[in-house]
Amino acid sequence: MNRICNLFGITYPIIQGGMVWCSGWRLASAVSNAGGLGLIGAGSMHPETLREHIRKCKAATEKPFGVNIPLMYPEIDTIIQIVIDEGVKIVFTSAGNPKTWTEHLHQHGITVAHVVASSKFAAKCEEAGVDAIVAEGFEAGGHNGREETTTLCLLPAIKKITTVPVMAAGGIGSGESILAAMTLGADGVQIGTRFALTEESSAHFTFKDR
Ligand SMILES: Cc1cc2nc3c(=O)[nH]c(=O)nc-3n(C[C@H](O)[C@H](O)[C@H](O)COP(=O)(O)O)c2cc1C
């Protein structure tokens, strides 16, 4: 069985990336209901807004879903506590050091993936004991790392230095590009922009239209 499907208990190794202002409970639950893994993007949410989205997501799907937490979040302790209290089982951390929270989340039975843009940080993920790594190339939407390594170059470099399951992200938006990433060794993919344009995304309709 596919390692990402196995790890997250999903049907397809397709993750809908956490996206500030775009990925609330509607999008996350729709993706999870369709057999992928939906992520609520905590980055644009006040702590109580996040709690509400988690509760609505739980009501909208019985399938696994997760929360993306950018670690430079100012109220990070509160956010982490909410995720634990609400019984979230999967967390994707980004924009910070994977060592800071991975162990604590593991102690609460949470599966942790971390987003990186270089093989140096992928090695840190392995040291931190994360369960999966997102290799995010420079093509990715949102704020990416300072490195300018593109997905098709980053992915093989990361696969070379780790045995942890890897999801490719950045510039993937079709079945063919998923296949290309998997041919290069990806265990799964994380997609952002394509999901930001869906009906269930909370991005403004003018943006979606354009
Ligand atoms: C509008 C937007 C907002 C994003 N916000 C976040 C975020 O809050 N946290 C995060 O880890 N990644 C964020 N990302 C990155 C996505 O999770 C994902 O890794 C990326 O979009 C994949 O590349 P793609 O857009 O080419 O599919 C964002 C992406 C977009 C397009």
The ligand as an ORCA input file, in Angstrom:
! r2SCAN-3c Opt
* xyz 0 1
  C      -2.901     31.148     -1.188
  C      -1.913     30.208     -0.562
  C      -1.710     30.252      0.796
  C      -0.809     29.375      1.405
  N      -0.677     29.382      2.762
  C       0.112     28.452      3.373
  C       0.145     28.345      4.802
  O      -0.551     29.052      5.525
  N       0.978     27.403      5.341
  C       1.754     26.572      4.567
  O       2.488     25.741      5.127
  N       1.731     26.654      3.222
  C       0.909     27.544      2.616
  N       0.810     27.559      1.238
  C       1.533     26.514      0.464
  C       0.608     25.296      0.199
  O       0.292     24.626      1.388
  C       1.277     24.300     -0.776
  O       2.438     23.718     -0.237
  C       1.639     24.957     -2.111
  O       0.590     25.791     -2.536
  C       1.922     23.901     -3.160
  O       2.237     24.503     -4.390
  P       1.129     24.814     -5.552
  O       0.442     26.074     -5.121
  O       1.955     25.016     -6.765
  O       0.207     23.639     -5.615
  C      -0.076     28.451      0.618
  C      -0.301     28.420     -0.772
  C      -1.202     29.279     -1.368
  C      -1.436     29.184     -2.849
*
